[in-house]
Amino acid sequence: MGVMASNPCVAPRQASVVCCGLDNAGKSTILSHLCDDLPSVIHPTPGMALQHFIKYGVQWRVWDCSGTGASRGMWSLFYPHAAGVVFVVDASDRDRISCAKDELEALLLHPDFRKRHFSLLLMLNKMDLGENTMSAVEIETILRLKHLQVSQRNVDLHVQSCSAIKGTGIEEGFRWLADSMSSSG
Ligand code: G3D
């Protein structure tokens, strides 16, 4: 089912989403394109910041989680309440791509997600950095996404290349997520 155009007479449906990924991946910058009232200067997220916005016929509630090492243990507090996950990867961060893989795997194997159906939007960010970035194919291989699609049929996955600095790929990604969550009720 597609996302309907916004109609002021119809209350938008609600969607709760957890946004995670390593620190510096660009989570807050991505969300700044969707929230009208976020400041233009993005500061490191202290623990978690809850964002509300209405876009693409959906009233979004997004937990923007800090990705620093110590804070990652807090992500799972929001899993039981989330119908969708936005996992942001810094495509220019070769040194930490295996760490991002480990965190993604831990999320997928977490009891709150292991068995139930959910939508996973994987944002491959900072694609504007040109030859310094890993390609989408390279990242998909490192993250073993083909294996994931076979082994975890409960995950509706979409991979979206983007540049939060340029604002590209964000609308496409979140429109897909809105559609995916709508389809799974
Ligand atoms: P986080 O919320 O995941 O921790 P932020 O990440 O949104 O705070 O972004 C971390 C840094 O990456 C910021 O730079 C931000 O401007 C930059 N960044 C985010 N998205 C992109 C992108 O698509 N391309 C490029 N080139 N940079 C990006 P600073 O310098 O403020 O730390």
Residues whose N, C-alpha, C, O or C-beta is under 5 A from the ligand:
A	BS01	G3D	L22 D23 N24 A25 G26 K27 S28 T29 I42 H43 N125 K126 M127 D128 C162 S163 A164 I165
